[in-house]
Amino acid sequence: MRRPKISVMLLGGTIVCSYDAQKKQATPNYGLSDLIERIPAIREKYELVEEEVLNIPGTQLTLKDGLKLSERLKTILAEPEIAGAVVIQGTDTLEEIAYLVSLVLDTQKPVVFTGSMKSYHEFYSDAEGNISGAIQTAGDPDAYGRGVMVYMNQLLFSAADVEKFHSNRVDAFQSFYGPIGSIENETVRFWRSPGRDQTFSIDHIEQGIPIIKSYAGMDDCLIRAAIAEGCRGIVIEGLGSGNVQPAIMSGIRQALECRIPVLITTRCLNGATFGVYDYEGGGADLEACGAIFSHGLSSPKARIRLAVLLSAGIRPEQLNSYF
């Protein structure tokens, strides 16, 4: 049988690091070829097209890097013989870059993001298993049409709702909605298919959209600073179902008067935002002012969605319908 042809792209991350137990430090030492050589059996099953796009920590990746990656993926996935693609990157920004790609890459072929929570030579190292599983998913016929996915710790997630819930454990990636599938005994199983989001064709990505976290006793100094810096939008990580301290309402109103979109998310780990509470700073007050509710997107993903929409030329008064 002909082996499935899979594009494997490296961006970097913990997965290229080696761990020094005496120093208790992880240092980047490897490239993509080193990672693939550790799992020689994968070459027997798949024809791999390897490409080292970047080799930097996940903390250093930007939305511009994500857009360039999307353009590269678009080119290589257009080749008829390529069945799917795997992107290996640092986990700190994996949920963001994967979500950005899902919003701008229009393809039915599977794109599977993965990485590792542990460096090589560290206990519980998950690198080889995650790479193998991601390649297996990208080459599985049942993955076609399921969009951009994330594979970590034997579980498959939709890029739209996966989040990094833990800073260190191998089961760090979870979703409020649950996984969409898994790999057990080398068998890919899909449990559900999340709805495919609309994609947008953009040639740049807007910058200058800060995330401001709500807390007891806060004022609007950060909002006013963002306005003064010429921000393109503001994401407020609100309290509860999308409420803020009364003291920041003047800053929010000023931003909206300047036609700067204000997006309301929640600092809670789970749940959506609603314009329910009818008091100063409550959700109903924010809604009346013209703030937009994210309805379940995390703050980083709400920021990315806003950046993509603005880059696609969506006007501030049209944004609400896209959330």
SVG drawing of the C-alpha trace seen along z (x, -y; Angstrom):
<svg xmlns="http://www.w3.org/2000/svg" viewBox="-31 -59 55 61">
<polyline fill="none" stroke="black" stroke-width="0.4" points="0.0,0.0 1.1,-3.6 2.2,-5.4 0.2,-8.6 2.3,-11.7 2.3,-14.0 3.8,-17.5 5.6,-17.9 6.5,-21.5 8.6,-22.5 8.3,-25.9 10.2,-24.9 9.3,-24.6 10.0,-22.3 10.0,-19.3 13.4,-20.4 14.9,-20.8 17.1,-18.4 16.8,-18.4 19.7,-18.6 18.6,-17.0 21.5,-18.5 20.8,-22.0 17.0,-21.4 17.1,-23.3 15.8,-22.6 17.9,-23.8 17.0,-23.9 19.4,-21.4 17.5,-19.6 16.0,-20.1 13.2,-18.4 15.4,-15.7 16.5,-14.8 12.9,-14.4 11.9,-12.2 15.0,-10.0 13.8,-9.0 10.8,-7.3 12.1,-5.5 9.0,-3.3 7.0,-6.4 8.9,-6.6 7.9,-3.0 4.2,-4.0 4.2,-7.5 6.1,-9.5 7.2,-12.6 7.9,-16.0 9.9,-17.7 10.3,-21.5 11.9,-23.5 9.9,-26.7 11.2,-28.1 13.0,-26.8 12.1,-29.1 10.4,-28.8 6.6,-29.0 6.8,-32.2 8.5,-34.0 5.8,-33.2 3.7,-36.0 0.5,-36.3 2.6,-37.3 4.4,-34.0 1.1,-32.3 -0.1,-34.0 3.1,-33.1 2.6,-29.5 -0.9,-29.6 0.3,-30.8 2.9,-28.0 0.3,-25.4 -2.0,-26.7 0.7,-26.2 1.8,-22.7 -1.8,-21.4 -2.7,-22.5 -0.4,-19.7 -2.7,-16.8 -0.5,-14.1 -0.3,-15.7 -2.9,-14.0 -2.5,-16.4 -0.1,-18.4 1.4,-18.3 2.7,-21.4 5.1,-21.0 5.5,-24.0 5.9,-25.2 2.8,-24.6 2.7,-28.1 1.1,-29.6 -0.1,-26.4 -3.8,-27.1 -3.4,-30.6 -1.5,-29.8 -3.7,-26.7 -6.9,-28.9 -5.4,-31.6 -4.7,-29.0 -8.2,-27.6 -9.6,-31.1 -7.5,-31.9 -6.7,-28.5 -9.5,-27.3 -8.9,-23.5 -10.6,-20.2 -7.3,-18.4 -6.4,-17.8 -3.9,-20.1 -2.8,-18.7 -0.9,-20.8 1.2,-19.1 4.2,-19.6 5.4,-18.3 5.1,-19.2 8.3,-17.5 11.8,-17.8 13.9,-14.8 15.7,-13.1 12.9,-14.3 10.6,-11.9 7.3,-11.3 8.6,-12.6 5.7,-12.8 7.5,-14.0 7.6,-10.8 4.1,-9.8 2.7,-13.2 4.5,-13.4 3.6,-9.8 -0.1,-10.4 -0.3,-13.7 1.2,-12.2 -1.2,-9.2 -4.2,-11.5 -3.1,-13.6 -2.9,-10.5 -6.2,-9.0 -8.9,-9.2 -11.5,-9.9 -9.7,-13.1 -10.6,-14.7 -12.9,-17.7 -12.5,-18.0 -10.5,-21.2 -7.5,-22.2 -7.0,-20.0 -4.6,-19.6 -3.2,-16.3 -1.7,-15.9 -1.5,-13.1 -3.5,-10.6 -6.4,-13.1 -7.6,-15.1 -9.2,-18.5 -10.7,-21.2 -8.5,-24.2 -11.5,-26.4 -11.9,-25.4 -8.7,-23.7 -6.8,-25.4 -3.6,-24.8 -5.0,-24.2 -1.8,-23.2 1.7,-24.6 3.6,-21.3 1.7,-18.0 1.4,-15.9 -2.4,-16.2 -2.2,-20.0 -4.4,-20.4 -8.2,-20.2 -11.4,-21.7 -14.6,-22.8 -16.5,-20.9 -14.3,-17.8 -12.0,-16.1 -13.2,-15.3 -11.3,-12.0 -8.4,-9.9 -5.7,-7.4 -5.7,-4.1 -3.8,-1.0 -2.7,-2.9 -6.3,-3.4 -7.7,-6.9 -11.3,-7.3 -13.4,-10.4 -16.2,-11.0 -17.7,-14.2 -17.2,-16.8 -17.3,-20.4 -18.9,-22.9 -16.5,-24.4 -15.9,-28.1 -16.0,-30.7 -12.5,-31.4 -11.3,-34.8 -8.7,-35.8 -6.3,-38.3 -2.8,-39.5 -1.8,-41.0 -2.8,-40.6 -3.7,-43.6 -1.6,-44.3 -2.3,-46.4 -5.1,-44.5 -4.3,-44.2 -6.0,-41.9 -6.9,-43.6 -7.8,-41.4 -10.5,-42.5 -9.9,-42.4 -11.4,-43.9 -10.5,-47.6 -9.2,-48.2 -9.4,-51.5 -9.3,-52.4 -5.6,-53.5 -4.7,-50.5 -7.7,-51.1 -6.7,-54.8 -3.1,-53.8 -4.3,-51.5 -6.3,-54.2 -3.4,-56.7 -1.2,-54.1 -3.6,-53.9 -4.8,-50.3 -7.0,-48.7 -9.2,-46.9 -9.4,-46.0 -10.3,-42.6 -11.6,-43.0 -11.4,-39.8 -14.4,-40.4 -15.7,-39.0 -18.2,-36.2 -20.5,-36.2 -19.0,-39.4 -19.1,-42.2 -16.6,-44.9 -15.8,-47.3 -17.8,-50.6 -14.5,-52.5 -13.5,-51.3 -16.7,-52.2 -15.5,-55.7 -12.5,-54.2 -14.7,-51.7 -17.0,-54.4 -14.1,-56.5 -12.7,-53.6 -16.1,-53.0 -16.5,-56.7 -13.2,-56.4 -14.5,-53.5 -12.2,-51.1 -14.0,-47.7 -14.3,-46.5 -14.7,-42.7 -15.9,-41.2 -14.7,-37.7 -14.6,-36.1 -11.7,-35.4 -13.6,-32.2 -12.1,-29.0 -15.4,-27.9 -18.6,-29.5 -19.8,-32.3 -20.5,-36.0 -23.9,-37.6 -25.5,-41.0 -27.5,-40.0 -26.8,-42.2 -28.5,-45.6 -26.2,-47.8 -23.2,-50.0 -20.5,-47.8 -22.9,-44.9 -23.2,-43.0 -26.5,-44.8 -24.7,-48.2 -21.8,-47.0 -24.2,-45.8 -26.0,-49.1 -22.7,-50.9 -21.9,-48.8 -19.4,-46.3 -19.3,-42.9 -19.6,-39.6 -17.3,-36.8 -19.9,-34.0 -17.4,-31.3 -14.1,-32.2 -11.1,-32.5 -9.5,-35.9 -6.5,-34.9 -8.8,-33.4 -11.2,-36.3 -8.2,-38.6 -7.2,-36.5 -10.7,-36.4 -11.0,-40.2 -7.6,-40.7 -8.6,-38.5 -11.9,-40.2 -10.4,-43.7 -7.7,-42.5 -10.4,-41.2 -12.0,-44.7 -15.0,-44.1 -16.1,-47.4 -16.6,-47.9 -20.4,-48.2 -20.4,-44.8 -18.3,-42.9 -21.1,-41.8 -22.6,-39.5 -19.3,-37.6 -19.2,-36.7"/>
</svg>
